[in-house]
């Protein structure tokens, strides 16, 4: 489906912004960052498995 790409892009941008804020300003890491990283990782693995043909495309 076409909705996974934009969702992954938005989460990636959010995650990069938060990681940069932690790195530059020394802010604490919240659970939201962990959740976003987990979702982006899951979507990336899903896309990779679809590309190599292990799971069918939706």
VMD Tcl script that builds the backbone (N, CA, C; Angstrom):
set m [mol new atoms 174]
animate dup $m
set s [atomselect $m all]
$s set {name element resname resid chain x y z} {
  {N N UNK 1 A 0.832 -1.182 0.000}
  {CA C UNK 1 A 0.000 0.000 0.000}
  {C C UNK 1 A 0.877 1.246 0.000}
  {N N UNK 2 A 0.316 2.304 -0.425}
  {CA C UNK 2 A 1.076 3.537 -0.589}
  {C C UNK 2 A 1.185 4.354 0.692}
  {N N UNK 3 A 0.509 3.956 1.746}
  {CA C UNK 3 A 0.542 4.769 2.962}
  {C C UNK 3 A 1.752 4.487 3.837}
  {N N UNK 4 A 2.436 3.360 3.650}
  {CA C UNK 4 A 3.568 3.028 4.515}
  {C C UNK 4 A 4.785 3.891 4.249}
  {N N UNK 5 A 5.028 4.260 3.007}
  {CA C UNK 5 A 6.187 5.086 2.671}
  {C C UNK 5 A 6.163 6.445 3.348}
  {N N UNK 6 A 5.065 7.206 3.210}
  {CA C UNK 6 A 5.003 8.509 3.883}
  {C C UNK 6 A 5.050 8.401 5.405}
  {N N UNK 7 A 4.430 7.360 5.960}
  {CA C UNK 7 A 4.480 7.179 7.414}
  {C C UNK 7 A 5.918 6.948 7.853}
  {N N UNK 8 A 6.645 6.100 7.123}
  {CA C UNK 8 A 8.047 5.837 7.457}
  {C C UNK 8 A 8.882 7.107 7.326}
  {N N UNK 9 A 8.629 7.908 6.289}
  {CA C UNK 9 A 9.372 9.157 6.104}
  {C C UNK 9 A 9.119 10.135 7.246}
  {N N UNK 10 A 7.865 10.291 7.639}
  {CA C UNK 10 A 7.525 11.210 8.735}
  {C C UNK 10 A 8.167 10.743 10.035}
  {N N UNK 11 A 8.085 9.451 10.327}
  {CA C UNK 11 A 8.708 8.936 11.546}
  {C C UNK 11 A 10.224 9.074 11.507}
  {N N UNK 12 A 10.823 8.885 10.353}
  {CA C UNK 12 A 12.278 9.036 10.232}
  {C C UNK 12 A 12.708 10.474 10.486}
  {N N UNK 13 A 11.968 11.427 9.929}
  {CA C UNK 13 A 12.290 12.840 10.146}
  {C C UNK 13 A 12.137 13.193 11.621}
  {N N UNK 14 A 11.059 12.743 12.252}
  {CA C UNK 14 A 10.842 13.004 13.678}
  {C C UNK 14 A 11.959 12.392 14.514}
  {N N UNK 15 A 12.297 11.159 14.212}
  {CA C UNK 15 A 13.336 10.474 14.966}
  {C C UNK 15 A 14.687 11.162 14.807}
  {N N UNK 16 A 15.032 11.565 13.593}
  {CA C UNK 16 A 16.298 12.274 13.360}
  {C C UNK 16 A 16.336 13.599 14.108}
  {N N UNK 17 A 15.222 14.318 14.098}
  {CA C UNK 17 A 15.144 15.589 14.817}
  {C C UNK 17 A 15.371 15.373 16.309}
  {N N UNK 18 A 14.731 14.371 16.879}
  {CA C UNK 18 A 14.869 14.114 18.311}
  {C C UNK 18 A 16.281 13.652 18.666}
  {N N UNK 19 A 16.859 12.804 17.829}
  {CA C UNK 19 A 18.217 12.330 18.106}
  {C C UNK 19 A 19.210 13.487 18.028}
  {N N UNK 20 A 19.038 14.376 17.057}
  {CA C UNK 20 A 19.906 15.557 16.979}
  {C C UNK 20 A 19.738 16.449 18.202}
  {N N UNK 21 A 18.509 16.616 18.674}
  {CA C UNK 21 A 18.280 17.425 19.871}
  {C C UNK 21 A 18.964 16.805 21.084}
  {N N UNK 22 A 18.906 15.493 21.196}
  {CA C UNK 22 A 19.582 14.814 22.304}
  {C C UNK 22 A 21.089 15.003 22.195}
  {N N UNK 23 A 21.613 14.867 20.994}
  {CA C UNK 23 A 23.055 14.976 20.793}
  {C C UNK 23 A 23.548 16.401 21.016}
  {N N UNK 24 A 22.835 17.393 20.478}
  {CA C UNK 24 A 23.293 18.782 20.560}
  {C C UNK 24 A 23.037 19.382 21.933}
  {N N UNK 25 A 21.832 19.189 22.458}
  {CA C UNK 25 A 21.448 19.858 23.703}
  {C C UNK 25 A 21.559 18.969 24.931}
  {N N UNK 26 A 21.890 17.722 24.760}
  {CA C UNK 26 A 22.026 16.819 25.896}
  {C C UNK 26 A 20.705 16.517 26.571}
  {N N UNK 27 A 19.609 16.543 25.825}
  {CA C UNK 27 A 18.293 16.263 26.387}
  {C C UNK 27 A 18.175 14.777 26.729}
  {N N UNK 28 A 17.189 14.462 27.563}
  {CA C UNK 28 A 16.965 13.072 27.930}
  {C C UNK 28 A 16.180 12.353 26.842}
  {N N UNK 29 A 16.418 11.060 26.726}
  {CA C UNK 29 A 15.695 10.265 25.738}
  {C C UNK 29 A 14.369 9.819 26.335}
  {N N UNK 30 A 13.285 10.102 25.632}
  {CA C UNK 30 A 11.962 9.721 26.121}
  {C C UNK 30 A 11.520 8.401 25.505}
  {N N UNK 31 A 10.429 7.872 26.022}
  {CA C UNK 31 A 9.905 6.620 25.477}
  {C C UNK 31 A 9.352 6.818 24.070}
  {N N UNK 32 A 8.943 8.051 23.721}
  {CA C UNK 32 A 8.446 8.321 22.367}
  {C C UNK 32 A 9.521 8.054 21.323}
  {N N UNK 33 A 10.753 8.398 21.632}
  {CA C UNK 33 A 11.847 8.159 20.692}
  {C C UNK 33 A 12.065 6.662 20.517}
  {N N UNK 34 A 12.014 5.926 21.605}
  {CA C UNK 34 A 12.159 4.474 21.521}
  {C C UNK 34 A 11.050 3.835 20.706}
  {N N UNK 35 A 9.826 4.307 20.897}
  {CA C UNK 35 A 8.688 3.784 20.135}
  {C C UNK 35 A 8.844 4.118 18.658}
  {N N UNK 36 A 9.220 5.358 18.353}
  {CA C UNK 36 A 9.400 5.762 16.955}
  {C C UNK 36 A 10.517 4.956 16.298}
  {N N UNK 37 A 11.608 4.741 17.008}
  {CA C UNK 37 A 12.712 3.953 16.454}
  {C C UNK 37 A 12.272 2.517 16.188}
  {N N UNK 38 A 11.485 1.951 17.093}
  {CA C UNK 38 A 10.990 0.588 16.916}
  {C C UNK 38 A 10.064 0.490 15.708}
  {N N UNK 39 A 9.189 1.468 15.522}
  {CA C UNK 39 A 8.268 1.470 14.382}
  {C C UNK 39 A 9.036 1.610 13.070}
  {N N UNK 40 A 10.001 2.522 13.026}
  {CA C UNK 40 A 10.795 2.701 11.803}
  {C C UNK 40 A 11.585 1.431 11.493}
  {N N UNK 41 A 12.140 0.799 12.506}
  {CA C UNK 41 A 12.858 -0.459 12.304}
  {C C UNK 41 A 11.921 -1.531 11.756}
  {N N UNK 42 A 10.734 -1.639 12.335}
  {CA C UNK 42 A 9.767 -2.628 11.859}
  {C C UNK 42 A 9.355 -2.395 10.420}
  {N N UNK 43 A 9.085 -1.143 10.073}
  {CA C UNK 43 A 8.711 -0.829 8.694}
  {C C UNK 43 A 9.861 -1.107 7.728}
  {N N UNK 44 A 11.076 -0.804 8.137}
  {CA C UNK 44 A 12.239 -1.060 7.278}
  {C C UNK 44 A 12.418 -2.550 7.018}
  {N N UNK 45 A 12.275 -3.352 8.063}
  {CA C UNK 45 A 12.392 -4.803 7.895}
  {C C UNK 45 A 11.274 -5.324 7.000}
  {N N UNK 46 A 10.063 -4.804 7.200}
  {CA C UNK 46 A 8.924 -5.217 6.387}
  {C C UNK 46 A 9.177 -4.917 4.906}
  {N N UNK 47 A 9.639 -3.696 4.603}
  {CA C UNK 47 A 9.924 -3.322 3.215}
  {C C UNK 47 A 11.006 -4.222 2.618}
  {N N UNK 48 A 12.034 -4.513 3.401}
  {CA C UNK 48 A 13.125 -5.335 2.903}
  {C C UNK 48 A 12.637 -6.755 2.591}
  {N N UNK 49 A 11.820 -7.319 3.457}
  {CA C UNK 49 A 11.296 -8.663 3.220}
  {C C UNK 49 A 10.374 -8.698 2.009}
  {N N UNK 50 A 9.633 -7.623 1.771}
  {CA C UNK 50 A 8.791 -7.544 0.573}
  {C C UNK 50 A 9.643 -7.477 -0.689}
  {N N UNK 51 A 10.723 -6.724 -0.636}
  {CA C UNK 51 A 11.575 -6.560 -1.820}
  {C C UNK 51 A 12.247 -7.859 -2.238}
  {N N UNK 52 A 12.672 -8.659 -1.265}
  {CA C UNK 52 A 13.336 -9.917 -1.612}
  {C C UNK 52 A 12.339 -11.042 -1.848}
  {N N UNK 53 A 11.054 -10.799 -1.627}
  {CA C UNK 53 A 10.018 -11.767 -1.949}
  {C C UNK 53 A 9.687 -12.766 -0.866}
  {N N UNK 54 A 10.155 -12.535 0.358}
  {CA C UNK 54 A 9.854 -13.462 1.450}
  {C C UNK 54 A 8.387 -13.336 1.876}
  {N N UNK 55 A 7.871 -12.126 1.903}
  {CA C UNK 55 A 6.449 -11.926 2.188}
  {C C UNK 55 A 5.814 -11.240 0.982}
  {N N UNK 56 A 4.544 -11.523 0.708}
  {CA C UNK 56 A 3.897 -10.911 -0.453}
  {C C UNK 56 A 3.610 -9.428 -0.220}
  {N N UNK 57 A 3.618 -8.668 -1.307}
  {CA C UNK 57 A 3.288 -7.250 -1.208}
  {C C UNK 57 A 1.799 -7.092 -0.970}
  {N N UNK 58 A 1.440 -6.127 -0.154}
  {CA C UNK 58 A 0.023 -5.887 0.139}
  {C C UNK 58 A -0.608 -4.997 -0.889}
}
mol reanalyze $m
mol bondsrecalc $m
mol representation Tube
mol addrep $m
